[in-house]
């Protein structure tokens, strides 16, 4: 579910920055590049924090932070706040990679980990094909901005499912 929300927004973020926020294409590309760099930094730090706080707890923080950042991007008033929130979004969103993989490994039988990871990644790839279509239908009907609350709602459902999941 989380990846559905993230893919809906990622499909339209460049269009949002250019068409809705009136940024130039080079500035929008710079922001997206910084977002990716922040994710490269966030992934190992998220793994470290998950080791300290617990996988499920840090993953929940990551999901919640992702929702807050997306709302912040949607409502940002200045370019600097937009850049900062985009950077934080990249960082906090990818900080959940380590703990989600760790949970998959911990909750799957040792002799079936290959299958477990295959099944773990399958929905992510399936969603990456469907999310742009869903996002396009919403964006066409209600405007590009509306993809943000949709994504936040989907990630909220993922957070609730995570919190209800037994992790022992």
C-alpha positions as CSV (number, residue, x, y, z in Angstrom):
1,X,0.0,0.0,0.0
2,X,2.8,2.4,0.9
3,X,4.4,2.1,-2.5
4,X,1.0,2.8,-4.2
5,X,0.8,6.2,-2.5
6,X,4.5,6.9,-3.2
7,X,4.2,5.9,-6.9
8,X,1.0,8.0,-7.4
9,X,2.9,11.1,-6.2
10,X,6.2,10.3,-7.9
11,X,4.4,10.0,-11.2
12,X,3.1,13.6,-11.1
13,X,5.6,15.4,-8.9
14,X,7.5,16.9,-11.8
15,X,4.3,18.1,-13.5
16,X,3.1,19.4,-10.1
17,X,6.3,21.4,-9.6
18,X,6.2,22.9,-13.1
19,X,2.4,23.3,-13.8
20,X,1.0,24.0,-10.4
21,X,4.0,25.6,-8.5
22,X,5.3,27.4,-11.6
23,X,8.9,26.3,-11.3
24,X,11.1,26.0,-14.3
25,X,11.9,22.5,-15.6
26,X,15.6,22.8,-14.5
27,X,14.6,23.9,-11.0
28,X,12.0,21.1,-10.7
29,X,14.7,18.6,-11.9
30,X,17.1,19.9,-9.3
31,X,14.6,19.5,-6.6
32,X,13.9,15.9,-7.7
33,X,17.6,15.2,-7.9
34,X,18.1,16.5,-4.3
35,X,15.1,14.3,-3.2
36,X,16.9,11.2,-4.6
37,X,20.2,12.2,-3.0
38,X,18.4,12.6,0.3
39,X,17.0,9.1,-0.1
40,X,20.5,7.7,-0.7
41,X,21.5,9.2,2.6
42,X,18.2,8.3,4.4
43,X,18.3,4.5,3.6
44,X,21.3,3.6,5.7
45,X,20.4,6.0,8.4
46,X,17.0,4.5,8.5
47,X,18.5,1.1,8.8
48,X,20.7,2.3,11.7
49,X,17.7,3.8,13.5
50,X,15.6,0.7,12.9
51,X,18.4,-1.3,14.6
52,X,18.2,1.0,17.6
53,X,14.4,1.6,17.8
54,X,13.0,-1.6,16.2
55,X,12.1,-2.3,12.6
56,X,8.3,-1.9,13.0
57,X,8.6,1.3,15.1
58,X,11.0,3.0,12.6
59,X,9.0,1.9,9.6
60,X,5.9,3.4,11.3
61,X,7.9,6.7,11.8
62,X,8.9,6.5,8.1
63,X,5.4,6.1,6.9
64,X,4.1,8.9,9.2
65,X,6.9,11.2,8.2
66,X,6.3,10.5,4.5
67,X,2.7,11.5,5.0
68,X,3.6,14.7,6.8
69,X,6.2,15.6,4.1
70,X,3.7,15.0,1.3
71,X,1.1,17.3,3.0
72,X,3.9,19.8,3.6
73,X,4.8,19.8,-0.1
74,X,1.2,20.2,-1.1
75,X,0.8,23.2,1.2
76,X,4.3,24.7,1.1
77,X,4.2,28.5,0.8
78,X,7.7,29.3,-0.3
79,X,10.2,27.7,-2.7
80,X,12.6,27.1,0.2
81,X,10.0,25.2,2.3
82,X,9.2,23.2,-0.8
83,X,12.8,22.3,-1.4
84,X,13.3,21.4,2.3
85,X,10.2,19.3,2.5
86,X,11.1,17.5,-0.7
87,X,14.5,16.8,0.7
88,X,13.0,15.5,3.9
89,X,10.5,13.4,1.9
90,X,13.3,11.7,0.0
91,X,15.1,11.0,3.3
92,X,12.3,9.8,5.4
93,X,10.6,7.8,2.6
94,X,13.6,5.7,1.8
95,X,14.6,5.4,5.4
96,X,12.0,2.7,5.6
97,X,13.8,0.4,3.1
98,X,16.0,-1.4,5.7
99,X,13.3,-2.0,8.3
100,X,10.8,-3.3,5.8
101,X,13.3,-5.8,4.4
102,X,14.4,-6.7,7.9
103,X,10.8,-7.4,8.9
104,X,10.3,-9.6,5.8
105,X,13.4,-11.6,6.7
106,X,12.5,-11.9,10.3
107,X,8.9,-13.0,9.7
108,X,9.7,-15.5,7.0
109,X,11.0,-19.0,7.5
110,X,14.7,-19.3,6.8
111,X,14.2,-22.0,4.1
112,X,11.6,-19.8,2.3
113,X,13.3,-16.4,2.3
114,X,13.8,-16.3,-1.4
115,X,10.1,-16.8,-1.9
116,X,9.3,-14.3,0.9
117,X,11.3,-11.6,-0.8
118,X,9.9,-12.4,-4.2
119,X,6.4,-12.1,-2.8
120,X,7.4,-8.9,-0.9
121,X,8.7,-7.2,-4.0
122,X,6.0,-8.5,-6.4
123,X,3.2,-6.1,-5.2
124,X,5.6,-3.1,-5.3
125,X,6.3,-3.8,-9.0
126,X,2.7,-4.5,-9.8
127,X,1.7,-1.3,-8.0
128,X,4.3,0.7,-10.0
129,X,2.4,-0.2,-13.1
130,X,-1.1,0.5,-11.7
131,X,-0.4,3.6,-9.6
132,X,0.3,6.0,-12.5
133,X,-3.0,5.0,-14.1
134,X,-4.9,5.6,-10.8
135,X,-3.1,8.9,-10.3
136,X,-3.8,10.0,-13.9
137,X,-7.5,9.3,-13.4
138,X,-7.5,11.3,-10.2
139,X,-5.4,14.1,-11.6
140,X,-7.5,14.4,-14.7
141,X,-10.7,14.5,-12.7
142,X,-9.7,16.6,-9.8
143,X,-6.3,18.2,-10.7
144,X,-2.7,17.2,-10.1
145,X,-2.8,18.6,-6.5
146,X,-5.4,16.0,-5.6
147,X,-2.8,13.2,-5.9
148,X,-1.2,14.4,-2.7
149,X,-4.2,13.8,-0.4
150,X,-4.9,10.5,-2.2
151,X,-1.3,9.3,-1.6
152,X,-1.5,10.4,2.0
153,X,-4.7,8.5,2.5
154,X,-3.2,5.3,1.0
155,X,-0.1,5.6,3.1
156,X,-2.3,6.1,6.2
157,X,-4.0,2.8,5.4
158,X,-0.5,1.2,5.1
159,X,0.5,2.7,8.4
160,X,-2.6,1.3,10.1
161,X,-2.1,-2.2,8.7
162,X,1.6,-2.0,9.9
163,X,0.5,-1.0,13.4
164,X,-2.0,-3.8,13.5
165,X,0.5,-6.4,12.2
166,X,2.0,-8.9,14.7
167,X,5.7,-8.5,14.4
168,X,7.0,-11.2,16.8
